[in-house]
Amino acid sequence: MTSVELLGTRVEATPDAEFLIYGDQRLTYAEVWAKALQFAAAVRRLGPSSRVATYLANCPWAVQAMFGTHAAGGVHVAINRQHRGAILHDMLCRSEASILVTDSDALAEIVLDGCGVQTVVTVDSPESTSPRRPGPQQVPISEFVGTEICSPAPVTPLEPASVLFTSGTTGRSKAVLLPHTMLTRGARHVAEASQLTSDDSLHLWAPLYHIAGQLDLMLPMVVAGGVVVLVPRFSLSNFWKEVEDNHCTVFFGFPGMLQLLAKTMPTQPTSLRVGVVGGISPGLRYQFEEKLGVRFIDAYGMTEAEPIALSGLDSGAPPGSCGRPTSDWSISVFDNDGFPQPAGVPGEIVARPRRPGVMMLRYEHDEAATVTAFRGLWWHTGDRGYVDSDGYLFVTGRLNDTIRRRGENISPRELEGIICQHPGVTACVALGVEDAELPDQEVKIIVVPALRCQLTAESLHDWCRGRMSSFMLPRFIEIRDQLPLTGNGKLQLTELRANGSDTWDSEEGQRET
Amino acid sequence: MTSVELLGTRVEATPDAEFLIYGDQRLTYAEVWAKALQFAAAVRRLGPSSRVATYLANCPWAVQAMFGTHAAGGVHVAINRQHRGAILHDMLCRSEASILVTDSDALAEIVLDGCGVQTVVTVDSPESTSPRRPGPQQVPISEFVGTEICSPAPVTPLEPASVLFTSGTTGRSKAVLLPHTMLTRGARHVAEASQLTSDDSLHLWAPLYHIAGQLDLMLPMVVAGGVVVLVPRFSLSNFWKEVEDNHCTVFFGFPGMLQLLAKTMPTQPTSLRVGVVGGISPGLRYQFEEKLGVRFIDAYGMTEAEPIALSGLDSGAPPGSCGRPTSDWSISVFDNDGFPQPAGVPGEIVARPRRPGVMMLRYEHDEAATVTAFRGLWWHTGDRGYVDSDGYLFVTGRLNDTIRRRGENISPRELEGIICQHPGVTACVALGVEDAELPDQEVKIIVVPALRCQLTAESLHDWCRGRMSSFMLPRFIEIRDQLPLTGNGKLQLTELRANGSDTWDSEEGQRET
């Protein structure tokens, strides 16, 4: 079904149930439905089959504009609200949107020259004083959306619903064109795996401009008929209070965030019942389960195909595994030539859909990248992992993570595992950095020291010396308070790779200046 | 393995066995191998990783240049010797070849301006008097190829071997980039299915610039170590003599050609043992089996993926089927939305490789067409057919054959089946032609009358009237001596669709003038 049919079915069943909570605002399913159809009518007044971009933090209009665009028969393009400057401009151009929905604080960030945006709709509160900008027509949402509604356009589930941009950890973001079926079937799989009911209440800080926010979190609540508590961003200091105030039962976290939450978690169980994660360590999982009675579902997928595998609450998946493929997917693990690896042997995780519409249609304007990712008629995830003899998938990293140094291949995961055994280290990232003078790479580690621990690069380097082969010994070491992450919790590898004045270089024997 | 490894293995086993017969020329495997390595050395002298185009009718150099290009580590581009003018020029440009091998009769056809061809190698006999052309360097093969040989380049089987152009029955030809594995594994499948041995001798009129000539015919003989009798073109009057003179045991035919051969076949069995065909009718098959004791293998595939399914000599495939998928393929039949059809229900034939390298890597310079053909991570053949409950594939036509007239869908196969019941009709093609004034199509039939039968369009139209629904009744009728075919026996649909002075129009009630 389409996302509109999913919401419409829910509205028919429980129109007056609460759907969105955002600060003081509380909206029922029927109210969101009405707003979406009003938005659709406004979109349709401007022309047929429009594309609508949203550049918003989590708020009711981030949800309503998505459903409204779909109801108008259009394609929704959710742009990461954290992007700025050239990347933002590039995405706006590639979005092909004629309508942009944003907040007026964002207008200072946006350059519309050369984009196709004709109408900018602002969703600010009435007291906003941001000046109107010249250029394309700018309309407050209250003027854009009237009382008129339109009936949903006759869109079929295999047609495009959304464009989402990949997080671009390793290069230019790609524009991923997704069909409705992927959103709605994916949401059903997650809702089943987490055993969601209408009694559930989701703490949603994960941005709705990412696939996880849409498909793994918000839409499964529509399937179940529960409540979505919209939080504009993750706040470590507010998290437990937000959960308590709203009686949240479901939350989302990526490993780094869960590590932080584990340090501030209450001593008694809360309302939280289920955590939705991607790649949680067995140790961290145990802490939450033991102390709070929270159980986890682990979803494996990516913007292009989500979820490929799931470990549900009662799936019996072994620790560290993200479960088995859903009924919509077959998976395999390939060597470099495209031959399957035996059980337990790592390689590239590849997958084939077992039915239409459960993955992206293509990268827009990048057919060459699509062909590469589709080679041999397998979806090449770019992730490294293995499948055990019971068919459970284990993800161990990115395929191109491997550090090549002086003819040796180094697994960053292994190296990080060693460094993390140092009592003064809380977190560590190991990666390869290019050396302009050599054909291969140098090893770099970035470590976050434990609280109240005076860690120095020199002492850490000495500590490493007896604990790893000489080719693994890091040349570059950085000590940081925290690791730089993208909006959806992935490491900003480009930033981490760049050496700066804080990078200690063992070959200099001192800090670079 | 690569094509070079395939030939090299054969040369090691039976160096002195005959490989190629061409008129008075007889070449052993070792002699062809030597020529190929000499050609490779000549290619390598001009630079690394060259592309070599051949624009040749069947002759020993069409074989030797292919193996030689592969041995040099290059990509071989075989261009249809029947192309002329703009299409030929376009293919030469797209081939990216720096070397062109052709005959000097062809030079008048070739415009090299704007192509990357640096060297033209001519393979004429010594007595040829065609003048040398100005422009790129032109070298007789005897000067180009010296006595120096080079050892085969270290190419892996999954790397590109060849570019072949699709026949372009419905649009611009696409450049299909094929890996070695497809050629060599495909050849093994065909050799097994036909039970070829070193005693076999192949009558090869099918051009080596088509996938059938290479993969289904010449290369399987290399697998078996048999003889290839090269015939520059199909000749109905010479066929049986050529077979007799060379004791041929294997031949190739497409249905139209087999129909012609059936009329001139000897009354007694000949040396022929096996026919290799694509889509033979049960009736025609029976004639050859009954009278000559010839058995058939039916291969289903296309330039991009060959063979997908095979009915071998003892496969037990039911009449009209082209067998089951080979061990390298899974197949399915899809409805318009990509959902599988039940057994017996027709739809689009789709396939997925079960191992790497058994199909094209991509359409070169046409990633968009590649993505379309790879959608849902299935290879969309564009062919219509069904799979029976025993897994046997039946191909019924092209997917976009269906004639849409006045809101009704008409199956051309059904319509042709009716027309062929007319006692005065030998062959019939039905197709839809566009009507500029209407949103849909008009029905056109082209019929070949039975010998000594005075068939008129009017009488045929009258005959049709009581035998089909009114919307199927052909508006346009053409009576022709033969059907226009492409070099590999496909109907030239574009030519058939065009109405001319010989087209009878029922709405005019008379011939157009």
Interface residues (C-beta under 8 A of the other chain):
Chain A: T156 L158 D337 G338 F339 R352 P353 R355 P356 G357 M359 L361 R362 E367 A368 T370 V371 F374 R375 G376 L377 W378 W379
Chain B: T156 L158 D337 G338 F339 R352 P353 R355 P356 G357 M359 L361 R362 E367 A368 T370 V371 F374 R375 G376 L377 W378 W379
